[in-house]
Amino acid sequence: MDNTQDMENLHMAIKNLPEVQKRRLKKYYFEEKTFDKIALEEGCTYQCVQRSVYRAVAKIKSILENL
């Protein structure tokens, strides 16, 4: 599989995430914000954001493994 296909698959997997997970994942990995910063912005706990991001990553891995 080439790099272009890998990127398309990754984008497809991200699009399939629930909106909250998608938003937090993007903030954490692409905007490089910390869990604390995201939690403060969204009015929730550090653990809530952390769990959401980790679950999003697990779901992406699962989607990509099943392609």
mmCIF file as gemmi writes it, N, C-alpha and C atoms, coordinates in Angstrom:
data_model
loop_
_atom_site.group_PDB
_atom_site.id
_atom_site.type_symbol
_atom_site.label_atom_id
_atom_site.label_alt_id
_atom_site.label_comp_id
_atom_site.label_asym_id
_atom_site.label_entity_id
_atom_site.label_seq_id
_atom_site.pdbx_PDB_ins_code
_atom_site.Cartn_x
_atom_site.Cartn_y
_atom_site.Cartn_z
_atom_site.occupancy
_atom_site.B_iso_or_equiv
_atom_site.pdbx_formal_charge
_atom_site.auth_seq_id
_atom_site.auth_asym_id
_atom_site.pdbx_PDB_model_num
ATOM 1 N N . MET Axp A 1 ? 0.848 -1.178 0 1 0 ? 1 A 1
ATOM 2 C CA . MET Axp A 1 ? 0 0 0 1 0 ? 1 A 1
ATOM 3 C C . MET Axp A 1 ? 0.893 1.241 0 1 0 ? 1 A 1
ATOM 4 N N . ASP Axp A 2 ? 0.525 2.235 -0.776 1 0 ? 2 A 1
ATOM 5 C CA . ASP Axp A 2 ? 1.346 3.438 -0.84 1 0 ? 2 A 1
ATOM 6 C C . ASP Axp A 2 ? 0.93 4.451 0.219 1 0 ? 2 A 1
ATOM 7 N N . ASN Axp A 3 ? 1.752 5.462 0.369 1 0 ? 3 A 1
ATOM 8 C CA . ASN Axp A 3 ? 1.535 6.471 1.392 1 0 ? 3 A 1
ATOM 9 C C . ASN Axp A 3 ? 0.237 7.251 1.161 1 0 ? 3 A 1
ATOM 10 N N . THR Axp A 4 ? -0.095 7.514 -0.098 1 0 ? 4 A 1
ATOM 11 C CA . THR Axp A 4 ? -1.33 8.23 -0.414 1 0 ? 4 A 1
ATOM 12 C C . THR Axp A 4 ? -2.54 7.441 0.057 1 0 ? 4 A 1
ATOM 13 N N . GLN Axp A 5 ? -2.534 6.149 -0.191 1 0 ? 5 A 1
ATOM 14 C CA . GLN Axp A 5 ? -3.647 5.305 0.241 1 0 ? 5 A 1
ATOM 15 C C . GLN Axp A 5 ? -3.728 5.254 1.764 1 0 ? 5 A 1
ATOM 16 N N . ASP Axp A 6 ? -2.577 5.184 2.421 1 0 ? 6 A 1
ATOM 17 C CA . ASP Axp A 6 ? -2.552 5.186 3.886 1 0 ? 6 A 1
ATOM 18 C C . ASP Axp A 6 ? -3.199 6.457 4.436 1 0 ? 6 A 1
ATOM 19 N N . MET Axp A 7 ? -2.862 7.607 3.836 1 0 ? 7 A 1
ATOM 20 C CA . MET Axp A 7 ? -3.423 8.884 4.293 1 0 ? 7 A 1
ATOM 21 C C . MET Axp A 7 ? -4.927 8.938 4.049 1 0 ? 7 A 1
ATOM 22 N N . GLU Axp A 8 ? -5.371 8.446 2.909 1 0 ? 8 A 1
ATOM 23 C CA . GLU Axp A 8 ? -6.806 8.418 2.618 1 0 ? 8 A 1
ATOM 24 C C . GLU Axp A 8 ? -7.539 7.537 3.627 1 0 ? 8 A 1
ATOM 25 N N . ASN Axp A 9 ? -6.949 6.404 3.953 1 0 ? 9 A 1
ATOM 26 C CA . ASN Axp A 9 ? -7.558 5.503 4.935 1 0 ? 9 A 1
ATOM 27 C C . ASN Axp A 9 ? -7.616 6.154 6.315 1 0 ? 9 A 1
ATOM 28 N N . LEU Axp A 10 ? -6.554 6.851 6.69 1 0 ? 10 A 1
ATOM 29 C CA . LEU Axp A 10 ? -6.522 7.529 7.977 1 0 ? 10 A 1
ATOM 30 C C . LEU Axp A 10 ? -7.606 8.604 8.049 1 0 ? 10 A 1
ATOM 31 N N . HIS Axp A 11 ? -7.72 9.407 7.006 1 0 ? 11 A 1
ATOM 32 C CA . HIS Axp A 11 ? -8.749 10.453 6.978 1 0 ? 11 A 1
ATOM 33 C C . HIS Axp A 11 ? -10.147 9.848 7.037 1 0 ? 11 A 1
ATOM 34 N N . MET Axp A 12 ? -10.351 8.749 6.345 1 0 ? 12 A 1
ATOM 35 C CA . MET Axp A 12 ? -11.652 8.073 6.374 1 0 ? 12 A 1
ATOM 36 C C . MET Axp A 12 ? -11.961 7.577 7.792 1 0 ? 12 A 1
ATOM 37 N N . ALA Axp A 13 ? -10.954 7.007 8.449 1 0 ? 13 A 1
ATOM 38 C CA . ALA Axp A 13 ? -11.154 6.499 9.811 1 0 ? 13 A 1
ATOM 39 C C . ALA Axp A 13 ? -11.492 7.644 10.764 1 0 ? 13 A 1
ATOM 40 N N . ILE Axp A 14 ? -10.811 8.761 10.636 1 0 ? 14 A 1
ATOM 41 C CA . ILE Axp A 14 ? -11.067 9.922 11.498 1 0 ? 14 A 1
ATOM 42 C C . ILE Axp A 14 ? -12.482 10.451 11.262 1 0 ? 14 A 1
ATOM 43 N N . LYS Axp A 15 ? -12.909 10.489 10 1 0 ? 15 A 1
ATOM 44 C CA . LYS Axp A 15 ? -14.258 10.973 9.68 1 0 ? 15 A 1
ATOM 45 C C . LYS Axp A 15 ? -15.339 10.114 10.323 1 0 ? 15 A 1
ATOM 46 N N . ASN Axp A 16 ? -15.035 8.845 10.589 1 0 ? 16 A 1
ATOM 47 C CA . ASN Axp A 16 ? -16.016 7.94 11.179 1 0 ? 16 A 1
ATOM 48 C C . ASN Axp A 16 ? -16.109 8.031 12.701 1 0 ? 16 A 1
ATOM 49 N N . LEU Axp A 17 ? -15.293 8.848 13.316 1 0 ? 17 A 1
ATOM 50 C CA . LEU Axp A 17 ? -15.33 9.011 14.766 1 0 ? 17 A 1
ATOM 51 C C . LEU Axp A 17 ? -16.514 9.889 15.168 1 0 ? 17 A 1
ATOM 52 N N . PRO Axp A 18 ? -17.006 9.705 16.394 1 0 ? 18 A 1
ATOM 53 C CA . PRO Axp A 18 ? -18.005 10.642 16.926 1 0 ? 18 A 1
ATOM 54 C C . PRO Axp A 18 ? -17.394 12.055 16.974 1 0 ? 18 A 1
ATOM 55 N N . GLU Axp A 19 ? -18.216 13.07 16.862 1 0 ? 19 A 1
ATOM 56 C CA . GLU Axp A 19 ? -17.734 14.453 16.778 1 0 ? 19 A 1
ATOM 57 C C . GLU Axp A 19 ? -16.824 14.848 17.946 1 0 ? 19 A 1
ATOM 58 N N . VAL Axp A 20 ? -17.186 14.46 19.158 1 0 ? 20 A 1
ATOM 59 C CA . VAL Axp A 20 ? -16.372 14.831 20.33 1 0 ? 20 A 1
ATOM 60 C C . VAL Axp A 20 ? -14.983 14.21 20.23 1 0 ? 20 A 1
ATOM 61 N N . GLN Axp A 21 ? -14.91 12.935 19.897 1 0 ? 21 A 1
ATOM 62 C CA . GLN Axp A 21 ? -13.611 12.271 19.756 1 0 ? 21 A 1
ATOM 63 C C . GLN Axp A 21 ? -12.804 12.904 18.635 1 0 ? 21 A 1
ATOM 64 N N . LYS Axp A 22 ? -13.449 13.184 17.533 1 0 ? 22 A 1
ATOM 65 C CA . LYS Axp A 22 ? -12.766 13.783 16.386 1 0 ? 22 A 1
ATOM 66 C C . LYS Axp A 22 ? -12.174 15.146 16.766 1 0 ? 22 A 1
ATOM 67 N N . ARG Axp A 23 ? -12.974 15.969 17.433 1 0 ? 23 A 1
ATOM 68 C CA . ARG Axp A 23 ? -12.53 17.307 17.832 1 0 ? 23 A 1
ATOM 69 C C . ARG Axp A 23 ? -11.335 17.231 18.793 1 0 ? 23 A 1
ATOM 70 N N . ARG Axp A 24 ? -11.45 16.365 19.784 1 0 ? 24 A 1
ATOM 71 C CA . ARG Axp A 24 ? -10.375 16.251 20.775 1 0 ? 24 A 1
ATOM 72 C C . ARG Axp A 24 ? -9.113 15.648 20.172 1 0 ? 24 A 1
ATOM 73 N N . LEU Axp A 25 ? -9.27 14.685 19.296 1 0 ? 25 A 1
ATOM 74 C CA . LEU Axp A 25 ? -8.128 14.069 18.619 1 0 ? 25 A 1
ATOM 75 C C . LEU Axp A 25 ? -7.382 15.119 17.793 1 0 ? 25 A 1
ATOM 76 N N . LYS Axp A 26 ? -8.117 15.922 17.051 1 0 ? 26 A 1
ATOM 77 C CA . LYS Axp A 26 ? -7.506 16.966 16.22 1 0 ? 26 A 1
ATOM 78 C C . LYS Axp A 26 ? -6.787 17.996 17.083 1 0 ? 26 A 1
ATOM 79 N N . LYS Axp A 27 ? -7.419 18.389 18.181 1 0 ? 27 A 1
ATOM 80 C CA . LYS Axp A 27 ? -6.772 19.357 19.067 1 0 ? 27 A 1
ATOM 81 C C . LYS Axp A 27 ? -5.483 18.787 19.645 1 0 ? 27 A 1
ATOM 82 N N . TYR Axp A 28 ? -5.516 17.535 20.051 1 0 ? 28 A 1
ATOM 83 C CA . TYR Axp A 28 ? -4.355 16.921 20.695 1 0 ? 28 A 1
ATOM 84 C C . TYR Axp A 28 ? -3.209 16.673 19.714 1 0 ? 28 A 1
ATOM 85 N N . TYR Axp A 29 ? -3.498 16.051 18.584 1 0 ? 29 A 1
ATOM 86 C CA . TYR Axp A 29 ? -2.433 15.67 17.659 1 0 ? 29 A 1
ATOM 87 C C . TYR Axp A 29 ? -2.078 16.735 16.633 1 0 ? 29 A 1
ATOM 88 N N . PHE Axp A 30 ? -3.06 17.461 16.13 1 0 ? 30 A 1
ATOM 89 C CA . PHE Axp A 30 ? -2.775 18.405 15.057 1 0 ? 30 A 1
ATOM 90 C C . PHE Axp A 30 ? -2.545 19.826 15.557 1 0 ? 30 A 1
ATOM 91 N N . GLU Axp A 31 ? -3.206 20.206 16.632 1 0 ? 31 A 1
ATOM 92 C CA . GLU Axp A 31 ? -2.987 21.527 17.221 1 0 ? 31 A 1
ATOM 93 C C . GLU Axp A 31 ? -1.996 21.453 18.379 1 0 ? 31 A 1
ATOM 94 N N . GLU Axp A 32 ? -1.608 20.237 18.75 1 0 ? 32 A 1
ATOM 95 C CA . GLU Axp A 32 ? -0.626 19.953 19.802 1 0 ? 32 A 1
ATOM 96 C C . GLU Axp A 32 ? -0.982 20.587 21.144 1 0 ? 32 A 1
ATOM 97 N N . LYS Axp A 33 ? -2.269 20.514 21.489 1 0 ? 33 A 1
ATOM 98 C CA . LYS Axp A 33 ? -2.707 20.998 22.79 1 0 ? 33 A 1
ATOM 99 C C . LYS Axp A 33 ? -2.638 19.853 23.789 1 0 ? 33 A 1
ATOM 100 N N . THR Axp A 34 ? -2.417 20.189 25.05 1 0 ? 34 A 1
ATOM 101 C CA . THR Axp A 34 ? -2.368 19.175 26.097 1 0 ? 34 A 1
ATOM 102 C C . THR Axp A 34 ? -3.784 18.787 26.518 1 0 ? 34 A 1
ATOM 103 N N . PHE Axp A 35 ? -3.888 17.641 27.191 1 0 ? 35 A 1
ATOM 104 C CA . PHE Axp A 35 ? -5.188 17.214 27.722 1 0 ? 35 A 1
ATOM 105 C C . PHE Axp A 35 ? -5.755 18.278 28.664 1 0 ? 35 A 1
ATOM 106 N N . ASP Axp A 36 ? -4.875 18.868 29.478 1 0 ? 36 A 1
ATOM 107 C CA . ASP Axp A 36 ? -5.314 19.906 30.417 1 0 ? 36 A 1
ATOM 108 C C . ASP Axp A 36 ? -5.918 21.101 29.686 1 0 ? 36 A 1
ATOM 109 N N . LYS Axp A 37 ? -5.251 21.536 28.634 1 0 ? 37 A 1
ATOM 110 C CA . LYS Axp A 37 ? -5.711 22.698 27.863 1 0 ? 37 A 1
ATOM 111 C C . LYS Axp A 37 ? -7.063 22.402 27.2 1 0 ? 37 A 1
ATOM 112 N N . ILE Axp A 38 ? -7.19 21.226 26.612 1 0 ? 38 A 1
ATOM 113 C CA . ILE Axp A 38 ? -8.45 20.843 25.968 1 0 ? 38 A 1
ATOM 114 C C . ILE Axp A 38 ? -9.567 20.77 27.006 1 0 ? 38 A 1
ATOM 115 N N . ALA Axp A 39 ? -9.267 20.167 28.154 1 0 ? 39 A 1
ATOM 116 C CA . ALA Axp A 39 ? -10.267 20.044 29.223 1 0 ? 39 A 1
ATOM 117 C C . ALA Axp A 39 ? -10.735 21.422 29.683 1 0 ? 39 A 1
ATOM 118 N N . LEU Axp A 40 ? -9.817 22.337 29.825 1 0 ? 40 A 1
ATOM 119 C CA . LEU Axp A 40 ? -10.163 23.699 30.239 1 0 ? 40 A 1
ATOM 120 C C . LEU Axp A 40 ? -11.055 24.368 29.198 1 0 ? 40 A 1
ATOM 121 N N . GLU Axp A 41 ? -10.703 24.222 27.923 1 0 ? 41 A 1
ATOM 122 C CA . GLU Axp A 41 ? -11.501 24.804 26.834 1 0 ? 41 A 1
ATOM 123 C C . GLU Axp A 41 ? -12.91 24.223 26.785 1 0 ? 41 A 1
ATOM 124 N N . GLU Axp A 42 ? -13.018 22.928 27.058 1 0 ? 42 A 1
ATOM 125 C CA . GLU Axp A 42 ? -14.306 22.246 26.908 1 0 ? 42 A 1
ATOM 126 C C . GLU Axp A 42 ? -15.085 22.11 28.214 1 0 ? 42 A 1
ATOM 127 N N . GLY Axp A 43 ? -14.506 22.553 29.302 1 0 ? 43 A 1
ATOM 128 C CA . GLY Axp A 43 ? -15.211 22.51 30.582 1 0 ? 43 A 1
ATOM 129 C C . GLY Axp A 43 ? -15.422 21.11 31.111 1 0 ? 43 A 1
ATOM 130 N N . CYS Axp A 44 ? -14.414 20.254 30.931 1 0 ? 44 A 1
ATOM 131 C CA . CYS Axp A 44 ? -14.506 18.89 31.44 1 0 ? 44 A 1
ATOM 132 C C . CYS Axp A 44 ? -13.185 18.526 32.125 1 0 ? 44 A 1
ATOM 133 N N . THR Axp A 45 ? -13.061 17.291 32.551 1 0 ? 45 A 1
ATOM 134 C CA . THR Axp A 45 ? -11.857 16.883 33.265 1 0 ? 45 A 1
ATOM 135 C C . THR Axp A 45 ? -10.766 16.39 32.315 1 0 ? 45 A 1
ATOM 136 N N . TYR Axp A 46 ? -9.548 16.424 32.82 1 0 ? 46 A 1
ATOM 137 C CA . TYR Axp A 46 ? -8.382 15.887 32.115 1 0 ? 46 A 1
ATOM 138 C C . TYR Axp A 46 ? -8.634 14.438 31.717 1 0 ? 46 A 1
ATOM 139 N N . GLN Axp A 47 ? -9.143 13.645 32.663 1 0 ? 47 A 1
ATOM 140 C CA . GLN Axp A 47 ? -9.373 12.22 32.429 1 0 ? 47 A 1
ATOM 141 C C . GLN Axp A 47 ? -10.396 11.988 31.328 1 0 ? 47 A 1
ATOM 142 N N . CYS Axp A 48 ? -11.397 12.823 31.271 1 0 ? 48 A 1
ATOM 143 C CA . CYS Axp A 48 ? -12.433 12.706 30.243 1 0 ? 48 A 1
ATOM 144 C C . CYS Axp A 48 ? -11.82 12.912 28.852 1 0 ? 48 A 1
ATOM 145 N N . VAL Axp A 49 ? -10.993 13.915 28.72 1 0 ? 49 A 1
ATOM 146 C CA . VAL Axp A 49 ? -10.331 14.186 27.436 1 0 ? 49 A 1
ATOM 147 C C . VAL Axp A 49 ? -9.362 13.068 27.103 1 0 ? 49 A 1
ATOM 148 N N . GLN Axp A 50 ? -8.561 12.663 28.072 1 0 ? 50 A 1
ATOM 149 C CA . GLN Axp A 50 ? -7.585 11.602 27.856 1 0 ? 50 A 1
ATOM 150 C C . GLN Axp A 50 ? -8.262 10.316 27.388 1 0 ? 50 A 1
ATOM 151 N N . ARG Axp A 51 ? -9.311 9.927 28.067 1 0 ? 51 A 1
ATOM 152 C CA . ARG Axp A 51 ? -10.049 8.71 27.714 1 0 ? 51 A 1
ATOM 153 C C . ARG Axp A 51 ? -10.638 8.825 26.307 1 0 ? 51 A 1
ATOM 154 N N . SER Axp A 52 ? -11.166 9.979 25.985 1 0 ? 52 A 1
ATOM 155 C CA . SER Axp A 52 ? -11.765 10.212 24.672 1 0 ? 52 A 1
ATOM 156 C C . SER Axp A 52 ? -10.728 10.082 23.552 1 0 ? 52 A 1
ATOM 157 N N . VAL Axp A 53 ? -9.558 10.668 23.753 1 0 ? 53 A 1
ATOM 158 C CA . VAL Axp A 53 ? -8.494 10.596 22.743 1 0 ? 53 A 1
ATOM 159 C C . VAL Axp A 53 ? -7.984 9.168 22.613 1 0 ? 53 A 1
ATOM 160 N N . TYR Axp A 54 ? -7.761 8.492 23.726 1 0 ? 54 A 1
ATOM 161 C CA . TYR Axp A 54 ? -7.273 7.109 23.665 1 0 ? 54 A 1
ATOM 162 C C . TYR Axp A 54 ? -8.281 6.183 22.983 1 0 ? 54 A 1
ATOM 163 N N . ARG Axp A 55 ? -9.554 6.405 23.245 1 0 ? 55 A 1
ATOM 164 C CA . ARG Axp A 55 ? -10.589 5.59 22.587 1 0 ? 55 A 1
ATOM 165 C C . ARG Axp A 55 ? -10.645 5.892 21.087 1 0 ? 55 A 1
ATOM 166 N N . ALA Axp A 56 ? -10.454 7.141 20.731 1 0 ? 56 A 1
ATOM 167 C CA . ALA Axp A 56 ? -10.437 7.515 19.313 1 0 ? 56 A 1
ATOM 168 C C . ALA Axp A 56 ? -9.286 6.819 18.596 1 0 ? 56 A 1
ATOM 169 N N . VAL Axp A 57 ? -8.124 6.809 19.214 1 0 ? 57 A 1
ATOM 170 C CA . VAL Axp A 57 ? -6.955 6.151 18.613 1 0 ? 57 A 1
ATOM 171 C C . VAL Axp A 57 ? -7.221 4.649 18.469 1 0 ? 57 A 1
ATOM 172 N N . ALA Axp A 58 ? -7.794 4.045 19.487 1 0 ? 58 A 1
ATOM 173 C CA . ALA Axp A 58 ? -8.107 2.617 19.431 1 0 ? 58 A 1
ATOM 174 C C . ALA Axp A 58 ? -9.107 2.32 18.305 1 0 ? 58 A 1
ATOM 175 N N . LYS Axp A 59 ? -10.091 3.185 18.156 1 0 ? 59 A 1
ATOM 176 C CA . LYS Axp A 59 ? -11.08 2.981 17.104 1 0 ? 59 A 1
ATOM 177 C C . LYS Axp A 59 ? -10.457 3.138 15.735 1 0 ? 59 A 1
ATOM 178 N N . ILE Axp A 60 ? -9.579 4.108 15.567 1 0 ? 60 A 1
ATOM 179 C CA . ILE Axp A 60 ? -8.877 4.298 14.284 1 0 ? 60 A 1
ATOM 180 C C . ILE Axp A 60 ? -8.038 3.07 13.965 1 0 ? 60 A 1
ATOM 181 N N . LYS Axp A 61 ? -7.312 2.569 14.951 1 0 ? 61 A 1
ATOM 182 C CA . LYS Axp A 61 ? -6.495 1.364 14.732 1 0 ? 61 A 1
ATOM 183 C C . LYS Axp A 61 ? -7.364 0.199 14.301 1 0 ? 61 A 1
ATOM 184 N N . SER Axp A 62 ? -8.497 0.04 14.949 1 0 ? 62 A 1
ATOM 185 C CA . SER Axp A 62 ? -9.404 -1.055 14.618 1 0 ? 62 A 1
ATOM 186 C C . SER Axp A 62 ? -9.926 -0.919 13.191 1 0 ? 62 A 1
ATOM 187 N N . ILE Axp A 63 ? -10.319 0.284 12.818 1 0 ? 63 A 1
ATOM 188 C CA . ILE Axp A 63 ? -10.818 0.511 11.45 1 0 ? 63 A 1
ATOM 189 C C . ILE Axp A 63 ? -9.736 0.193 10.433 1 0 ? 63 A 1
ATOM 190 N N . LEU Axp A 64 ? -8.518 0.668 10.673 1 0 ? 64 A 1
ATOM 191 C CA . LEU Axp A 64 ? -7.432 0.466 9.715 1 0 ? 64 A 1
ATOM 192 C C . LEU Axp A 64 ? -7.021 -1 9.614 1 0 ? 64 A 1
ATOM 193 N N . GLU Axp A 65 ? -7.063 -1.704 10.721 1 0 ? 65 A 1
ATOM 194 C CA . GLU Axp A 65 ? -6.715 -3.137 10.705 1 0 ? 65 A 1
ATOM 195 C C . GLU Axp A 65 ? -7.721 -3.957 9.919 1 0 ? 65 A 1
ATOM 196 N N . ASN Axp A 66 ? -8.963 -3.493 9.853 1 0 ? 66 A 1
ATOM 197 C CA . ASN Axp A 66 ? -10.023 -4.229 9.178 1 0 ? 66 A 1
ATOM 198 C C . ASN Axp A 66 ? -10.211 -3.848 7.72 1 0 ? 66 A 1
ATOM 199 N N . LEU Axp A 67 ? -9.332 -3.027 7.197 1 0 ? 67 A 1
ATOM 200 C CA . LEU Axp A 67 ? -9.434 -2.659 5.771 1 0 ? 67 A 1
ATOM 201 C C . LEU Axp A 67 ? -8.815 -3.724 4.899 1 0 ? 67 A 1
